[in-house]
Amino acid sequence: MANKAVLEGGPGDLPERIVPVPAPGEDLKVPHRGGYEHFRGTSRTQEGPEGRLPVYEWWERTEIAE
């Protein structure tokens, strides 16, 4: 089973708030609206339908170079 995390913050129109995590301790980069939303792991967890998951918090957006 893939590790998953809960995304907190960032754009309100992100299609998913529970996403796969590449590896524990790595930042997440989510493609969204012509750029990337960047999330960093926190020490917090959140209980949900898929069990207790780590919380990743939004910290910046970068644009995709054309």
C-alpha positions in Angstrom: 0.0 0.0 0.0 1.3 3.4 -0.9 2.0 5.9 1.8 -0.4 8.8 1.7 -0.7 12.3 3.2 -3.3 15.0 3.8 -2.6 18.4 2.1 -3.3 21.5 4.1 -3.4 25.0 2.7 -2.7 26.1 -0.8 -5.4 26.7 -3.4 -8.9 25.9 -2.4 -9.6 24.2 -5.8 -7.0 21.4 -5.6 -8.7 18.3 -6.9 -7.3 16.0 -4.2 -6.5 16.6 -0.5 -5.3 13.0 0.2 -2.3 12.2 -2.1 0.5 9.6 -2.4 3.8 10.5 -0.7 6.9 9.7 -2.7 9.0 8.8 0.5 8.8 9.9 4.1 10.6 13.2 4.7 10.4 14.3 1.0 8.5 17.4 -0.1 5.5 17.0 -2.3 5.2 18.8 -5.7 1.6 18.8 -7.0 0.9 20.0 -10.6 -1.9 22.5 -10.6 -3.1 25.3 -13.0 0.1 25.6 -15.0 2.4 25.4 -12.1 3.3 23.4 -9.0 2.1 23.6 -5.5 4.8 22.7 -3.0 4.0 21.0 0.4 6.3 20.2 3.2 5.8 17.5 5.9 4.8 18.6 9.4 4.9 16.7 12.7 1.1 16.6 12.8 -1.2 13.8 11.7 -4.9 13.8 10.9 -7.5 11.0 11.3 -9.7 10.4 8.3 -11.4 7.7 6.3 -8.0 6.2 5.3 -6.7 6.2 8.9 -4.2 8.4 10.5 -2.2 10.2 7.9 0.7 12.8 8.1 -0.2 16.4 7.3 1.8 18.2 4.6 1.5 22.0 4.6 1.6 24.3 1.6 4.6 26.6 1.4 5.0 27.9 -2.1 3.9 27.9 -5.8 6.2 27.8 -8.8 5.3 28.3 -12.4 6.0 25.8 -15.1 8.5 27.3 -17.6 7.3 27.5 -21.1 
